[in-house]
Amino acid sequence: MIETTGSTVTRVFAAPSGAVFDAWVTPASLATWWGGPDIQVPLDSLALDVRPGGLWNATMILGNGMPGFHWRGEYLEVDRPNRLVVTMTNEPGDERELLTVVLTAVDGGTELRFAQTGGHLSPEQYEGTAAGWLIAFDALNTVLAE
């Protein structure tokens, strides 16, 4: 769903909530799925201090001569395996979006409810971010199935 202040995505994975949570906070896993199969996130570009108040950063390389993204943010809530809340900004900007991941055990796996909010993007940009997250979550599904 796309809103003027953010976007939300819901997805069910055939994996326990601990595995889905860990895929968000383990550098080797995050580097594999974040951005989807056509985007590289070099493992050496990731720094994850997974605790409330801890900082994180990552670089996405888009390829085809397009500029990459240098993301950074702060962990606000870390409640394994239920909830993860982080801020995210694209350098050099300081406007922070809020990423909220809520994981709930369901029959056969885990429901992920994801929201990106903040109101710093246009509705069209939120639509684009939602599409990007759907691609990334397809890649996450592949990682979890392995």
C-alpha positions in Angstrom: 0.0 0.0 0.0 1.3 3.5 -0.9 0.5 6.5 1.2 1.7 10.1 1.0 3.9 9.6 4.0 5.2 6.1 3.3 4.6 2.6 2.0 3.8 -0.8 3.6 4.4 -4.3 2.4 3.2 -7.6 3.9 4.8 -10.9 3.0 4.8 -14.4 4.4 8.0 -16.5 4.5 8.2 -20.3 5.0 10.8 -19.8 7.8 10.7 -19.2 11.5 10.6 -15.6 12.7 14.2 -15.9 14.2 15.6 -16.8 10.8 13.8 -13.9 9.2 14.9 -11.5 11.9 18.5 -12.7 11.6 18.5 -12.1 7.9 18.0 -8.4 8.6 20.9 -8.2 11.2 23.5 -10.6 9.9 25.9 -8.8 7.4 26.5 -11.8 5.1 22.8 -12.5 4.8 21.7 -8.8 4.4 24.4 -8.3 1.7 22.9 -11.3 -0.2 19.2 -10.2 -0.3 19.0 -6.5 0.3 18.3 -4.7 -3.0 17.5 -7.9 -4.9 19.5 -10.1 -7.2 20.6 -7.3 -9.6 22.1 -5.0 -7.0 25.3 -5.6 -5.1 25.8 -4.8 -1.4 29.5 -5.4 -0.8 30.0 -7.1 2.5 32.9 -4.8 3.4 30.5 -1.8 3.0 28.2 -3.1 5.8 28.6 -2.1 9.4 25.8 -3.2 11.7 25.8 -2.3 15.4 22.6 -4.1 16.2 21.4 -2.6 19.5 19.2 0.3 20.4 21.2 3.4 19.6 23.7 1.5 17.4 24.5 2.8 14.0 24.5 1.0 10.6 25.6 1.8 7.1 25.7 0.0 3.7 26.4 0.7 0.1 24.3 -0.5 -2.8 26.0 -0.7 -6.2 23.4 -0.5 -9.0 25.6 -1.3 -11.9 25.2 -0.1 -15.5 27.1 3.1 -14.7 24.4 4.3 -12.3 25.5 5.9 -9.0 25.2 3.8 -5.9 23.5 4.6 -2.7 25.3 5.0 0.6 22.8 4.3 3.3 23.1 5.0 7.0 20.9 5.0 10.1 20.3 4.1 13.7 18.7 1.1 15.4 15.8 2.4 17.5 14.2 -1.0 18.5 15.8 -4.4 18.5 13.4 -7.1 19.8 14.5 -10.4 18.3 12.5 -12.2 16.8 9.5 -9.9 16.8 10.4 -6.3 15.8 13.1 -4.2 14.3 12.9 -0.4 13.9 15.7 1.6 12.2 16.2 5.0 10.7 17.6 5.2 7.1 18.9 8.0 5.1 20.7 8.2 1.7 24.0 10.1 2.0 24.6 13.0 1.9 21.1 13.8 3.0 20.0 13.9 6.6 16.3 13.3 6.1 15.6 10.1 7.8 13.0 7.5 6.9 11.8 5.0 9.5 11.8 1.3 8.6 9.6 -0.9 10.8 9.7 -4.7 10.6 7.1 -6.6 12.5 7.4 -10.4 12.5 4.5 -12.7 13.5 4.5 -16.5 13.6 1.8 -17.9 11.3 1.0 -21.4 10.1 3.9 -22.5 8.0 6.2 -19.6 8.7 6.4 -15.9 9.5 4.4 -12.9 8.4 6.5 -9.8 7.8 4.8 -6.5 8.0 7.1 -3.8 6.7 6.6 -0.1 6.7 8.8 2.7 5.3 7.5 6.1 6.7 8.8 9.6 7.2 7.1 11.7 4.6 10.4 12.7 2.9 9.6 11.2 -0.4 6.9 11.9 -3.0 4.0 9.4 -3.5 5.8 8.3 -6.7 9.0 7.7 -4.8 7.2 5.7 -2.1 5.7 3.6 -4.9 9.2 3.0 -6.3 10.5 2.1 -2.8 7.7 -0.4 -2.3 8.4 -2.0 -5.7 12.1 -2.2 -4.6 11.3 -3.8 -1.3 9.1 -6.4 -3.1 12.1 -7.4 -5.2 14.3 -7.5 -2.1 11.8 -9.6 -0.3 11.7 -12.1 -3.2 15.5 -12.3 -2.8 15.1 -12.7 1.0 12.6 -15.6 0.3 15.3 -17.3 -1.8 17.9 -16.8 0.9 15.6 -18.2 3.6 14.7 -21.3 1.5 18.4 -22.2 1.1 
